[in-house]
Amino acid sequence: MAVFITDEDFDHCFGDGFHHTAWRLETRRAYASDIEGEEFQRFLRGEDPAEDPDRPWCRNVREQVAQGKRIERVRFVDDPTTVGQRYLLASAWTNIEAGEDIRGLCRSRATALGLPMVDFWLFDSRFALKLHFDDQDEYLGAELIEDPATILGYCQVRDAAWHYAMRYEDFRARVASQAGPA
């Protein structure tokens, strides 16, 4: 049976909840939380989305990285990219500037590798948070995963995705012609 954690417990995972690495796999074509924000509306108008580099997420990333921890993610990206994916490409600089390592992997390559289409965070190769979304890309909650066999599978997904993913700068340059709002 799925065990969903509270928002407070979710936040704790990104502070004292991990000691070495927090790694994310992002597989969705869009996230409702992004689309609902003013930054996304600016992006659609062709303006800089002007993500706040001092928002709580970025402050925490800087703090964790200063302690020697790593925060990394791989995003699956379609060809052609979706509007939601182009927004993430345009706005990722704040996370990267804070110290997060974000990489891109073409969905077709991920599919060929047999990687799952599931979003999750993996912490210290010890536990994971499987993120649940509805059909409208609304976040429903995070399921705590501690089963060793499932964690091993997530570690294998991480290793394959990380190996084949391209650094943000290289990936963005590769899809630069598609990185605009429309």
Residue pairs with C-beta under 8 A, 6 or more apart in sequence:
2 143
3 143
3 144
4 132
4 141
4 142
4 143
4 144
5 129
5 141
5 142
5 143
5 144
9 144
10 129
10 142
13 22
13 121
13 123
13 129
14 22
14 60
14 64
14 71
15 60
15 63
15 64
17 123
18 69
18 123
18 124
19 69
19 124
20 69
20 70
20 124
21 69
21 70
21 71
21 72
21 122
21 123
21 124
21 125
22 64
22 69
22 70
22 71
22 72
22 121
22 122
22 123
23 70
23 71
23 72
23 73
23 121
23 122
23 123
23 158
23 162
24 72
24 73
24 74
24 119
24 120
24 121
24 122
25 73
25 74
25 76
25 115
25 118
25 119
25 120
25 122
25 157
25 158
25 161
26 73
26 74
26 75
26 76
26 88
26 119
27 76
27 107
27 110
27 116
27 117
27 118
27 119
28 84
28 119
28 133
28 137
29 78
29 82
29 84
29 85
29 137
30 82
30 83
30 84
30 85
30 137
31 84
31 133
31 137
31 139
32 133
32 136
32 137
32 138
32 139
33 138
33 139
34 40
34 84
34 87
34 88
35 84
35 137
39 49
39 50
39 51
39 87
39 91
40 49
40 87
42 48
42 49
42 50
43 49
43 86
43 87
43 90
43 91
43 181
44 83
44 181
44 182
45 181
46 180
46 181
46 182
48 90
49 87
49 90
49 91
51 91
51 93
51 94
52 58
52 94
53 94
53 97
53 98
55 94
57 95
57 98
58 94
58 95
58 97
58 98
59 98
61 71
61 95
61 98
61 99
61 100
62 98
62 99
64 71
64 99
65 71
65 98
65 99
65 100
66 99
70 101
71 99
71 100
71 101
72 100
72 101
72 102
72 103
72 162
73 100
73 101
73 102
73 103
74 102
74 103
74 104
74 105
74 158
74 161
74 162
74 165
75 85
75 88
75 102
75 103
75 104
75 105
76 104
76 105
76 106
76 107
76 110
76 115
76 117
77 85
77 89
77 104
77 105
77 106
77 107
77 171
77 175
78 85
78 106
78 107
79 106
79 107
79 108
79 175
80 178
81 89
81 175
81 178
81 179
83 181
83 182
84 137
86 178
86 179
86 180
86 181
87 181
89 104
89 171
89 172
89 175
89 179
90 179
92 102
92 168
92 172
95 102
96 102
96 168
101 167
101 168
102 168
103 162
103 165
103 166
103 167
103 168
103 171
104 165
104 166
104 168
104 171
104 172
104 174
104 175
105 161
105 164
105 165
105 166
109 164
110 161
110 164
113 160
113 161
113 164
115 157
115 160
115 161
116 157
118 130
118 131
119 130
119 131
119 133
120 128
120 129
120 130
120 131
120 145
120 154
121 128
121 129
121 131
121 142
122 128
122 151
122 154
122 155
122 158
123 129
125 151
125 155
126 151
127 144
127 145
127 146
127 151
128 144
128 145
128 146
128 150
128 151
128 154
129 142
129 143
129 144
129 145
130 142
130 143
130 145
131 139
131 141
131 142
131 143
132 139
132 140
132 141
132 142
132 143
133 139
133 140
134 140
145 151
145 154
165 171
166 174
172 179
